[in-house]
Amino acid sequence: MGNKILFVDDSASMRHVVAIALKGEGYEIVTAEDGLEAYSKLNERFNVIISDLKMPHMDGVEFIKHVKNSTTNQFTPIVVLTTVLSEEVKEQCHQLGAKVWMEKPFKPQALIDVLKKLLG
């Protein structure tokens, strides 16, 4: 398979739609329904991590902190895909190491284009 992507979102329908779109482009997709479940998967190496911010158990900001402190994924590019429109939170995510900020709703092709740029 192609590049391995972790997609974290508490919406089952969002996980389903994104997984179908990205699998169609040849990406290997691993999903998690919140930051806590995603945290348990950080022993795997991912080429990109896509995360929502508003999630139960562990929000996206806290999850990003854990990613950047992990040994296997600390340099993995992170895409934030969210409905949060706060410039303060956006800046915080960028300072923590998120590379791209995308707002929902979004077009799957826009996400695919971002991934192609990040992965070369």
PEPE-V928546 format. One record per residue. RES is the residue in one letter. OMEGA is omega in radians with two decimals (* if undefined). Layout:
RES | OMEGA
RES | OMEGA
//
This chain:
M | -3.12
G | -3.14
N | -3.08
K | -3.07
I | 3.01
L | 3.11
F | -3.04
V | 3.12
D | -3.11
D | 3.11
S | 3.13
A | -3.13
S | 3.10
M | 3.10
R | -3.12
H | -3.11
V | -3.12
V | 3.13
A | 3.13
I | -3.12
A | -3.07
L | 3.06
K | 3.10
G | 3.10
E | 3.09
G | 3.11
Y | 3.00
E | -3.04
I | 2.98
V | -3.11
T | 3.05
A | -3.07
E | 3.05
D | -3.10
G | -3.14
L | 3.09
E | 3.12
A | 3.11
Y | -3.13
S | -3.12
K | -3.05
L | 3.03
N | 3.04
E | 3.11
R | 3.11
F | 3.08
N | 3.08
V | 3.01
I | 3.08
I | -3.07
S | 2.93
D | 3.09
L | -3.09
K | -3.13
M | 3.08
P | 3.03
H | 3.03
M | -3.11
D | -3.07
G | 3.13
V | 3.12
E | 3.12
F | 3.12
I | 3.09
K | 3.14
H | 3.11
V | -3.07
K | 3.06
N | -3.14
S | 3.13
T | -3.07
T | -3.04
N | -3.07
Q | 3.12
F | 3.13
T | 3.10
P | 3.13
I | 3.03
V | 3.05
V | -3.14
L | -2.89
T | 2.99
T | -3.13
V | -3.07
L | -3.08
S | 3.08
E | 3.13
E | 3.13
V | 3.11
K | 3.12
E | 3.11
Q | 3.13
C | 3.11
H | 3.11
Q | 3.11
L | 3.09
G | 3.08
A | -3.08
K | -3.03
V | 3.08
W | 3.09
M | -3.13
E | 3.01
K | -0.06
P | -3.09
F | 3.05
K | 3.13
P | -3.14
Q | 3.10
A | 3.09
L | 3.11
I | 3.12
D | 3.09
V | -3.13
L | 3.11
K | 3.11
K | -3.12
L | -3.06
L | 3.08
G | *
//
